[in-house]
């Protein structure tokens, strides 16, 4: 049986595309192992997907000063030796890396044993972990046409991002019953990514009295970010949703989201009109802003940057998005379908047999 190691962690965006590949990989005859950090959020997601999970030590890769920058290289080195030991014992045919700091020791260990590595970059520009892994990669899958120009020409392949297929088969009536909603108002879904988005949460809550006159609101807030003092008809909030998420997407007429690459690709696959509020460049490397502007250029999304948000501007943007929703649905429906899962599995097969 062919053997593959999947790796990626730190946020759900580094894990769910890997999990999306699993059914097709199994169908193609692969035995699958997953390497992540000892107790990262990826551990639960991977185990819930029924995969064997191997935890290793890892340190975070930072572009800013922190005292942990002095100790974390030793954690990465420990992770490298742990990954190397596993590679020697398991002898995988190929490694597929989705990014996040845990992947660096895994990719280096695979390279040591000449195991081919394919990495996937969802964002417009490569993150630091993927930049470090690039020299060891046989191929680099990417999500945006613009990204191909920032990668080695002999390695870059435009594949898009694997989307969890269950998202495409939601039942809106199940979600309506679950949320206790009626059918007389449209539904706004607010989702801030697996870690939540405090500023998005705060700004949405400020306009709830006005918003609920026109919409019903599903608010996925992030762990520890619900506000139990808010009890309003037509408003429901959850820390994190997994099983019911496909149904909630099916019910949503419009969506407010961060602009993580995985999240926006799911919105495009579902043709959901969306308002993107990218993570500010002050709090990130600016990748979400680039992602959002690319989707805006393609006619898939409306964009409102954090610094521009006021109660009036946010309310106006939501109303405009709903009024023009058919324009966005048409653009996304006409978009190029890359069949990402099959494309990536084909690349993995090619790497093994080359």
Secondary structure, 3 states (H helix, E strand, C coil): CEEEEEECCCCHHHCHHHHHHHHHHHHCCEEEEEEEECCCHHHHHHHHCCCEEEEECCCCCCCCCCCHHHHHHHHHHHHHHHHHHHHHHHCCCEEEECCCCCHHHHHHHHHHCCCEEEEEECCCCCCHHHHHHHHHCCEEEECCHHHHHHCCCCCEEECCCCCCHHHHHCCHHHHHHHHCCCCCCEEEEEECCCCCCHHHHHHHHHCHHHHCCCEEEEEECCCCCCCCCCCCCCEEEECCCCCCHHHHHHHCCEEEECCCHHHHHHHHHHCCEEEECCCCHHHCCCHHHHHHHHHHHCCCEEECCHHHCCHHHHHHHHHHHHHCHHHHHHHHHHCCCCCHHHHHHHHHHHHHHC
